[in-house]
Amino acid sequence: MSEQMTAESMVKEIERLKREKNAVILAHYYSRPEIQDISDFLGDSLALSQEAARTEADIILFCGVNFMAETASIISPSKKVIVPDNRAGCSLAESIDGEEIEQWRRENPGGVVVSYVNTTAEVKAFTDICCTSANALKVVNSIPQEKKILFVPDKNLGAYINLKTGRKMELWQGDCCVHERFDSETVLEMAAKYPDADILIHPESNCSGDPAIMAMPQTYYYSTAGMLKHVAESDKRQFVIMTEKEIIHQMEKENQGKEFISAGSRALCGQMKRNTLEKVLLALQNEGPEIKVEGELRERAWKSIEKMLEL
């Protein structure tokens, strides 16, 4: 690729290659703004994988992190799933493996393993049922009260579910390195600084198990898609956003005249930022790196996703 290629010329070439190769670009809300702007579909990890299943494209270029592309491959085994950078990992997804789940099962026969969709294909294969941040309460409430539950891998989302449902799930001590920074002190600071703002908190945040924060009149817990819906429907003019700050790009595009304040200058996922416009172009040119989940691993991982979708 020419070093002199401008962003505009790269976008034109990306569009040409998409038409030539019958490819679509799926991008997470945490992607760089320039990648969001060229995406065919923008969403959270599960919504994008579901879109991957619906599309008639031959190639899916997934701009997110590796576990998201794995989920797309599990749901859409006949399609070629590629990524801009296959080094884009996730501290949360990488905090647990299948053997650790098996050890828990040996110690807790009859227990149920619920996995956040932000997990590797291997972990999904050892899971009874998956959930998203949006449907986690529904998934957990579908499990009989007498059943012991291990919730993996996010301790903060798990604490939020325990608080909302009254369950006493055992929580794996994994976390998202971005959302872990959003603690109760941060919420209180933002509430004092912006008393008229709605504070939108992702349930992966470190404050999610704090009943005092949940009881505050200006705090709301949402998935990324839920945050976008809230700001679109709210009459408020100011919002504090407690998730990865790139989601604000889309909020500003869709809600002119409203103010969005990131809860922290470090609210950036470095792994998501591995994906660049240049790497998107290279991935389409090379049709790789490819992410492929095959055989028994794919079949076992699909079962835990399928059970969630049945709800």
Secondary structure, DSSP 8 states (H G I E B T S, - for coil): --TT--HHHHHHHHHHHHHHHTEEEEEETTS-HHHHHH-SEEE-HHHHHHHHHH---SEEEEES-HHHHHHHHHH-TTSEEE-S-TT---TTGGG--HHHHHHHHHHSTT-EEEEESSS-HHHHHT-SEEE-TTTHHHHHHTS-TTS-EEEESBHHHHHHHHHHH----EE--B--TTGGG--HHHHHHHHHH-TTSEEEE-TTSTTTT-HHHHTSTTEEE--HHHHHHHHHH---SEEEEES-TTHHHHHHHHSTT-EEEES-TT---TTGGG--HHHHHHHHHHT-SB----HHHHHHHHHHHHHHHH-
